[in-house]
Amino acid sequence: MSLSMVLWVMLQILVGYNLVLPLLMYLAWRLKRAKKLALPNEKDQSGGDYAIIVTAFQQTTMLPAVVKSLLNLNYGNYVVYIVADDCILTEDLMFDDERVIVLYPPHVLASNTASHFYAIDHFIRAHDRLTIIDSDNLVEADYLNQLNVWFSKGFQAVQGIRMAKNMDSTIACLDAARDIYYHFYDGKLLFNLNSSATLSGSGMAFTTKLYRECLETLDIKGAGFDKVLQAIILKRNLRIAFADQAIVFDEKTSKSTQLVNQRARWINTWFKYFKFGFEIVAKGLKNGSVNQLLFGLVLLRPPLFMFILISGLLMLINLFVSAVAFSLWLLAFVLFLVGFFIALKDSNADPRIYRSLKSIPAFIFLQLKSLLKSKNANQTSVATIHYHNRSNEDL
């Protein structure tokens, strides 16, 4: 076999494994469940003192609803810190509950971690745990109790599950479908296979000590602080727990411009930080760590639309090169689809999500537009603008 042919085969394997890995993970998880090795899901009412950090950048209209949900938590030991970065003082920022503290940075931070540490520097007491909530999130009343389940088992980092708050457009439904896929494979299954759940930007919690140790000396600009944080945690070979009952409701994108700008930042973040995957895989091989090895492989995977398009291109090329390879690619796509629908079924996905799937080509096209904008995404867009109570688009 010539060198060019070897390289061609290797390229296809490096891309194609992304299509079959989810189903392999699912089969391994099912086997583990059959052996009754799954982690228990009991409730632990004891716990720590939480700081709930809510970061708001320029937009405040959703904050009253966010704070209302936080004040309804079935938990007594927490304080809510709202960091109002570049926000104008309005009624949206006026709260008369002593558990809510609104902080106004003296200059524009335009950074998640800068906002988090501004809150940490203004803690009214030494909270031993912190959880990060976006300014468009709502939380279930049992959220902190469910986080306690995993902290009580010795974990220092926990990722909750983010569920769709709105599915009022095709774009929002497809966005929710994407989240379901990632939460199932990169959260639930990855964690239950003795690795770690990936971090999702909000609905996550840490011991204050760990968070400070990981990020306090770093100056992270633009999106992606969660990618840096999870990489540092995994380099220490610590595990990030997945709390599938710690529910956060997240506002899904509902307009095409909103989706393009958001995804441009996310794609930019992947290109910037996927390199961590190589280092973590290497550490996993050196340490014999399933935690690091599996997590590193997941970090190397391109965004969903990218590896689907690249896989499709390679399959079409093989239509003219090798009938056997074409058949293998076709089988890989079938296995990927099976894995995708398993994730939807496991989550009892809303029927509107299934109906929206016919618009996936248009959804992928919008993300291609995001790819073209991704290079300068963090300079042109800092936060996702949500169009609350406005008409939404269909694809």
Helices and strands as residue ranges (DSSP letters): H 3-34, E 50-57, H 63-71, E 78-85, G 91-93, E 100-103, H 112-121, E 129-134, E 138-139, H 143-151, E 157-164, H 170-182, I 183-189, H 190-192, E 204-207, H 208-215, H 225-235, E 240-250, H 256-273, H 276-287, H 290-300, H 304-321, H 323-346, H 351-356, G 357-359, H 360-373, G 374-376, H 377-380
